């Protein structure tokens, strides 16, 4: 496996290796350098089919054409994975299985864990795992250590929280810091963590309805993984789930095909609802509205604006915002048990509304 440091070294000589003539990178202006690197990257990676730009205007999605029910699950750290466990367990007890009802599920970060477990038939495993870690949070802290970050991790984290927009150059700046971070959970360990928690396949993509999101650390492109491109690029479901939750300065980055990727939430889109645009109905669940409460990036978002864009394509939408207690850390294992209970309690409130919406 190619190491990130080797990849960065290789990028320094890429213009020569790619046949760019005698002109060196140093002799090219900033605009020319960006154009050159973008051209090289596009030529080498266009065929993998992973990059799906976020549209600037409401546009029906080719993925959602002709679909009735779709489900979008946003991110929010291990707190939100636990919340999903409680929420979906509560819905199942009340006779509702959104994972089974939805013809397409888009999961980002924590939502990738929940969605992939639902669609591949391993939700009960994920729920039992988080019930266990709710009782023994110190064991989860050993499995995914996030405390006492080193200097390279702090740099990635601080850049991620200091940005003011979601433009490609901003995503690239965060991505480059993520690539240069010496994280405690890296590479194959990210996939193993996802597989351990969800039981999802480490050798294939069994859930045709499942879509995960991530971001290319080098180019800043939004990447979408579904069954077709997963098979083409040999990406297991557990690997895509891990990549979608590779938070800069915490874990990862993680390879998808030949692209080092970071968390799907580090993006212009808060929940990637554009991927289900044009479906008849979409149930969208996010941790916050994108600008209040506990967040995992400084990129400004507003889920209400995203919902307006989604509905402009003709998709009737139900939005559920989970919410978090003030001042909590989304990465604190001690919050797992309270999050499970909060999700379970919320299910009793939302179940009648979901049943009516799906009817």
Phi, psi and omega per residue, in radians:
X1 nan 2.364 3.124
X2 -1.248 2.316 3.107
X3 -1.497 2.661 -3.101
X4 -1.048 -0.683 -3.125
X5 -1.102 -0.670 3.096
X6 -1.153 -0.656 3.122
X7 -1.101 -0.740 3.136
X8 -1.161 -0.673 3.087
X9 -1.115 -0.726 -3.116
X10 -1.105 -0.594 -3.103
X11 -1.122 -0.420 -3.121
X12 -1.228 -0.473 -3.120
X13 -1.916 0.110 -3.082
X14 -1.019 -0.718 -3.135
X15 -1.000 -0.687 3.136
X16 -1.217 -0.794 -3.102
X17 -1.111 -0.503 -3.103
X18 -1.513 0.090 3.072
X19 1.344 0.769 -3.090
X20 -1.589 0.230 3.080
X21 1.406 -2.821 -3.044
X22 -1.364 -0.337 -3.098
X23 -1.160 2.231 3.104
X24 -1.619 2.896 3.124
X25 -1.035 -0.579 -3.103
X26 -1.157 -0.426 -3.079
X27 -1.584 0.005 -3.121
X28 -1.791 2.359 3.103
X29 -1.139 2.930 -3.109
X30 -0.957 -0.839 -3.126
X31 -1.114 -0.739 3.132
X32 -1.143 -0.659 3.129
X33 -1.136 -0.762 3.118
X34 -1.101 -0.725 3.132
X35 -1.117 -0.742 -3.116
X36 -1.126 -0.838 -3.108
X37 -1.151 -0.648 3.108
X38 -1.124 -0.694 -3.131
X39 -1.140 -0.770 3.127
X40 -1.098 -0.810 -3.123
X41 -1.087 -0.786 -3.116
X42 -1.074 -0.711 -3.120
X43 -1.144 -0.631 -3.069
X44 -1.442 -0.507 -2.975
X45 -2.011 -0.041 -3.085
X46 -1.022 -0.567 -3.025
X47 -1.366 -0.162 -3.091
X48 -1.357 -0.314 3.044
X49 1.290 0.190 -3.048
X50 -1.491 -0.576 -3.043
X51 -1.359 2.106 3.084
X52 -2.230 1.817 -3.095
X53 -1.059 2.588 3.027
X54 -1.387 2.108 -3.093
X55 -1.180 2.534 3.112
X56 -1.374 -0.462 3.126
X57 -2.161 2.689 -3.134
X58 -0.979 2.168 -3.069
X59 -2.448 2.231 3.085
X60 -1.024 2.443 -3.105
X61 -1.553 2.401 3.079
X62 -1.111 -0.498 -3.132
X63 -1.195 -0.553 -3.010
X64 -1.719 0.041 -3.079
X65 -1.020 2.188 3.089
X66 1.389 0.035 -3.116
X67 -1.527 2.618 3.101
X68 -1.648 -1.238 -3.067
X69 -1.759 2.231 3.051
X70 -2.268 2.739 -3.060
X71 -2.315 2.278 3.130
X72 -2.110 2.184 -3.097
X73 -2.099 1.992 -3.121
X74 -1.428 3.134 -3.049
X75 -1.788 3.021 3.122
X76 2.891 0.662 3.028
X77 1.227 -3.011 -3.093
X78 -1.184 -0.445 3.047
X79 -0.980 -0.783 -3.043
X80 -1.339 -0.544 3.012
X81 -1.032 -0.790 3.124
X82 -1.106 -0.746 3.115
X83 -1.030 -0.796 3.097
X84 -1.019 -0.722 -3.141
X85 -1.028 -0.822 3.115
X86 -1.160 -0.721 -3.087
X87 -1.128 -0.904 -3.093
X88 -1.237 -0.544 3.023
X89 -1.090 -0.768 3.103
X90 -1.073 -0.748 3.128
X91 -1.109 -0.739 3.141
X92 -1.074 -0.696 3.100
X93 -1.128 -0.450 3.137
X94 -1.654 0.188 3.051
X95 1.488 0.317 3.126
X96 -2.065 2.327 3.080
X97 -2.261 1.491 -3.100
X98 -1.005 -0.579 3.136
X99 -1.106 -0.680 -3.141
X100 -1.317 -0.583 -3.103
X101 -1.289 -0.644 -3.027
X102 -1.279 2.365 3.097
X103 -1.457 -0.252 3.130
X104 -2.656 2.332 3.135
X105 -2.189 2.194 3.076
X106 -1.894 2.091 -3.121
X107 -2.113 2.344 3.111
X108 -2.133 2.199 3.076
X109 0.976 -2.014 3.097
X110 -0.986 -0.631 3.109
X111 -1.151 -0.472 3.076
X112 -1.204 -0.679 3.065
X113 -1.071 -0.915 -3.085
X114 -1.128 -0.808 -3.094
X115 -1.146 -0.755 -3.130
X116 -1.179 -0.608 3.094
X117 -1.177 -0.710 3.126
X118 -1.122 -0.825 -3.012
X119 -1.387 -0.349 3.128
X120 -1.737 0.055 3.068
X121 1.457 0.306 -3.091
X122 -1.990 0.373 -3.087
X123 -1.090 -0.715 -3.113
X124 -1.059 -0.589 3.089
X125 -1.123 -0.815 3.134
X126 -1.052 -0.752 -3.128
X127 -1.099 -0.784 -3.138
X128 -1.113 -0.708 3.109
X129 -1.036 -0.793 -3.093
X130 -1.318 -0.497 2.976
X131 -1.039 -0.749 -3.140
X132 -1.123 -0.836 -3.105
X133 -1.231 -0.391 3.013
X134 -1.127 -0.589 3.089
X135 -1.411 -0.495 -3.086
X136 -2.283 1.191 -3.074
X137 -1.086 -0.474 -3.125
X138 -1.130 -0.514 3.104
X139 -1.221 -0.663 3.085
X140 -1.154 -0.623 3.115
X141 -1.083 -0.546 3.080
X142 -1.319 -0.615 -3.128
X143 -1.198 -0.690 -3.124
X144 -2.311 1.332 -3.082
X145 -1.210 2.184 3.132
X146 -2.223 -0.068 -3.108
X147 -1.365 2.877 3.099
X148 0.754 1.125 3.118
X149 -1.138 2.578 3.072
X150 -1.447 -3.131 -3.044
X151 -1.090 -0.706 -3.119
X152 -1.191 -0.604 3.074
X153 -1.198 -0.758 3.119
X154 -1.042 -0.695 3.131
X155 -1.041 -0.835 3.133
X156 -1.089 -0.749 -3.122
X157 -1.137 -0.773 -3.095
X158 -1.212 -0.643 3.072
X159 -1.127 -0.751 3.136
X160 -1.025 -0.686 -3.101
X161 -1.521 -0.198 -3.073
X162 -1.673 -0.185 -3.074
X163 -1.236 2.784 -3.048
X164 -2.115 -0.010 3.128
X165 -2.695 3.036 -3.120
X166 -1.968 0.502 3.135
X167 -1.230 2.777 -3.092
X168 -0.952 -0.697 -3.124
X169 -1.166 -0.528 3.081
X170 -1.206 -0.805 3.114
X171 -1.059 -0.692 3.122
X172 -1.123 -0.724 3.136
X173 -1.063 -0.749 3.086
X174 -1.132 -0.751 -3.117
X175 -1.087 -0.711 3.130
X176 -1.153 -0.658 3.075
X177 -1.165 -0.638 3.098
X178 -1.130 -0.724 3.113
X179 -1.078 -0.574 -3.065
X180 -1.587 0.047 -3.116
X181 -1.510 2.418 3.109
X182 -1.647 1.451 -3.065
X183 -1.496 2.724 -3.110
X184 -1.393 -0.429 3.084
X185 -2.042 1.923 -3.032
X186 -2.356 2.875 2.950
X187 0.887 -2.270 -3.083
X188 -1.072 -0.430 -3.131
X189 -1.116 -0.527 3.111
X190 -1.163 -0.785 3.110
X191 -1.113 -0.710 3.134
X192 -1.098 -0.670 3.111
X193 -1.095 -0.811 3.139
X194 -1.100 -0.735 -3.139
X195 -1.149 -0.724 -3.134
X196 -1.066 -0.735 -3.069
X197 -1.341 -0.629 -2.995
X198 -1.892 -0.419 -3.037
X199 1.318 0.103 -3.128
X200 -1.132 2.728 -3.042
X201 -1.022 2.386 3.026
X202 -1.745 0.092 -3.092
X203 -2.332 0.051 -3.129
X204 -2.907 -2.905 -3.097
X205 -2.315 1.445 -3.015
X206 -1.326 -0.275 -3.035
X207 -1.818 1.641 -3.057
X208 -1.093 -0.426 -3.077
X209 -1.480 -0.117 -2.993
X210 -1.612 2.322 3.073
X211 -2.199 2.296 3.058
X212 -2.037 2.750 -3.130
X213 -2.131 2.656 3.060
X214 -2.740 -3.132 3.121
X215 -2.363 2.329 3.120
X216 -1.199 2.084 -3.090
X217 -1.127 -0.537 -3.056
X218 -1.480 -0.769 -3.052
X219 -1.703 -0.352 -3.062
X220 1.419 0.117 -3.124
X221 -1.295 2.536 3.002
X222 -1.351 2.279 3.138
X223 -1.982 2.394 3.122
X224 -2.168 2.197 -3.138
X225 -1.933 2.226 3.039
X226 -2.423 -3.126 -2.952
X227 -1.013 -0.748 -3.073
X228 -1.096 -0.899 -3.108
X229 -1.304 -0.450 3.092
X230 -1.118 -0.768 3.107
X231 -1.179 -0.680 -3.131
X232 -1.111 -0.663 -3.065
X233 -1.827 0.146 3.119
X234 0.980 0.933 -3.128
X235 -1.907 1.944 3.065
X236 -1.218 2.732 -3.142
X237 -1.067 -0.728 3.128
X238 -1.080 -0.612 -3.129
X239 -1.205 -0.750 3.123
X240 -1.149 -0.637 3.091
X241 -1.107 -0.779 3.107
X242 -1.107 -0.715 3.137
X243 -1.118 -0.688 -3.113
X244 -1.135 -0.358 -3.123
X245 -1.964 0.344 3.132
X246 -1.430 1.456 -3.052
X247 -1.281 2.227 -3.093
X248 -0.932 2.248 3.126
X249 1.391 0.089 3.127
X250 -2.093 -1.120 3.073
X251 -2.406 2.864 3.138
X252 1.352 -2.713 -0.103
X253 -1.045 2.912 -3.035
X254 -2.246 2.426 -3.124
X255 -1.319 2.289 2.878
X256 -2.067 1.913 -2.965
X257 1.099 -2.060 3.096
X258 -1.958 0.354 -3.129
X259 -1.961 2.194 3.003
X260 -1.368 2.244 -2.969
X261 -2.191 2.751 3.060
X262 -2.200 3.074 -3.061
X263 -0.764 2.349 3.120
X264 -1.124 -0.318 3.127
X265 -1.362 -0.212 3.121
X266 -1.504 1.241 -2.962
X267 -2.646 2.920 3.091
X268 -1.132 -0.564 -3.129
X269 -1.679 2.349 -3.086
X270 -1.285 -0.770 -3.087
X271 -2.234 0.059 3.124
X272 1.030 0.696 3.141
X273 -1.181 -0.341 3.138
X274 -1.037 -0.407 -3.107
X275 -1.213 -0.378 3.109
X276 -1.868 0.146 -3.126
X277 -1.055 2.314 -3.135
X278 1.745 -0.253 3.020
X279 -1.209 2.829 -3.084
X280 -1.196 -0.774 -3.100
X281 -2.450 2.475 3.107
X282 -2.349 2.227 2.983
X283 -1.702 2.070 -3.082
X284 -2.001 2.195 -3.138
X285 -2.158 2.133 3.122
X286 -2.254 2.798 -3.137
X287 -1.271 -0.781 3.139
X288 -2.366 -3.117 3.072
X289 -1.390 -0.071 3.093
X290 1.824 -0.246 -3.100
X291 -2.359 -0.029 3.105
X292 -2.284 2.755 3.091
X293 1.422 -2.844 -3.113
X294 -1.301 2.204 -3.114
X295 -2.238 2.832 -3.137
X296 -2.075 0.222 3.081
X297 -2.808 2.712 3.086
X298 -1.542 -0.075 3.138
X299 -1.071 2.186 -3.108
X300 -1.224 2.349 3.116
X301 -2.417 2.783 3.016
X302 -2.582 1.837 -3.070
X303 -1.119 -0.485 -3.140
X304 -1.167 -0.657 3.064
X305 -1.148 -0.674 3.138
X306 -1.147 -0.669 3.118
X307 -1.162 -0.688 3.095
X308 -1.053 -0.727 3.125
X309 -1.139 -0.684 3.129
X310 -1.130 -0.786 -3.118
X311 -1.210 -0.416 3.100
X312 -1.146 -0.331 3.103
X313 -1.565 0.033 3.123
X314 1.726 0.099 -3.117
X315 -1.570 2.065 3.043
X316 -1.284 2.289 -2.952
X317 -2.212 2.416 2.958
X318 -2.001 2.139 -3.117
X319 -1.883 2.271 3.016
X320 -2.080 2.143 3.061
X321 -1.862 2.023 -3.032
X322 -1.136 -0.829 -3.090
X323 1.396 2.739 3.123
X324 -2.383 2.636 3.026
X325 -1.075 2.571 -3.102
X326 -1.119 2.424 2.989
X327 1.392 0.097 -3.123
X328 -1.472 2.765 3.007
X329 -1.675 2.254 3.134
X330 -1.225 -0.194 -3.094
X331 -1.927 0.231 -3.115
X332 -1.603 2.000 -3.126
X333 -1.019 -0.422 3.128
X334 -1.160 -0.262 3.138
X335 -1.557 -0.049 -3.086
X336 -1.088 -0.891 -3.102
X337 -1.076 -0.827 3.092
X338 -1.071 -0.604 -3.131
X339 -1.192 -0.703 3.099
X340 -1.040 -0.797 3.139
X341 -1.122 -0.734 3.138
X342 -1.067 -0.737 3.114
X343 -1.147 -0.734 -3.136
X344 -1.101 -0.780 3.129
X345 -1.117 -0.663 -3.117
X346 -1.160 -0.532 -3.121
X347 -1.035 -0.643 -3.131
X348 -1.161 -0.501 3.121
X349 -1.349 -0.734 -2.997
X350 -1.545 -0.382 -3.045
X351 -0.962 -0.849 3.133
X352 -1.076 -0.633 3.138
X353 -1.190 -0.735 3.124
X354 -1.127 -0.748 -3.135
X355 -1.047 -0.751 3.124
X356 -1.185 -0.652 -3.129
X357 -1.166 -0.720 -3.110
X358 -1.322 -0.372 -3.026
X359 -1.092 nan nan
